[in-house]
């Protein structure tokens, strides 16, 4: 449900989206598509976690694309670990779609400058 709502909001904001249902599919998309400008990931995904996905983007791909972690887990250790791995932002569910939209816009502007 959250995935569909996010996809709808981002498309309304003018963004092209690519959605996947597990971490393995995410890595496949990231490895084959070169037009992805930002990654939104959940912490808990089937097959490969969001933390493993951040590590892949930073260490295997050597990419500086903005990465935003969306999750229900607000434990300080998890938040710190995500930032240590290279997350650019960490948003705890539930969150405001408008806030997410502003954070994405800010990260994309920053990454393009």
NORDALIN-V663783 format. One record per residue. N is the residue number from 0. OMEGA is omega in radians with two decimals (none if undefined). Layout:
n = <N	N>
omega = <OMEGA	OMEGA>
This chain:
n = <0	1	2	3	4	5	6	7	8	9	10	11	12	13	14	15	16	17	18	19	20	21	22	23	24	25	26	27	28	29	30	31	32	33	34	35	36	37	38	39	40	41	42	43	44	45	46	47	48	49	50	51	52	53	54	55	56	57	58	59	60	61	62	63	64	65	66	67	68	69	70	71	72	73	74	75	76	77	78	79	80	81	82	83	84	85	86	87	88	89	90	91	92	93	94	95	96	97	98	99	100	101	102	103	104	105	106	107	108	109	110	111	112>
omega = <3.13	-3.13	3.14	3.14	3.10	3.14	3.13	-3.13	-3.09	3.08	3.08	3.11	3.09	-3.14	2.97	-3.10	2.99	-3.13	3.08	-3.05	3.06	-3.08	3.12	3.09	3.12	3.13	3.11	3.12	-3.13	-3.13	-3.08	-3.13	3.13	-3.08	3.13	-3.06	-3.07	3.13	2.96	-3.14	3.02	3.09	-3.08	3.07	3.06	3.01	-3.13	-3.08	3.07	3.10	3.09	3.12	3.08	3.13	3.12	-3.12	-3.08	-3.01	-3.13	-3.11	-3.06	-3.09	3.06	3.14	3.09	3.12	3.12	3.09	3.05	-3.08	3.01	-3.07	3.14	-3.14	-3.07	-3.13	-3.14	3.11	-3.13	3.13	3.11	3.12	3.10	3.12	3.09	3.07	3.10	3.12	-3.11	-3.08	-3.12	3.08	-0.10	-3.13	3.12	3.07	3.12	3.09	3.11	3.14	3.12	3.12	3.11	3.13	3.13	-3.13	3.14	3.08	-3.14	-3.10	-3.13	-3.11	none>
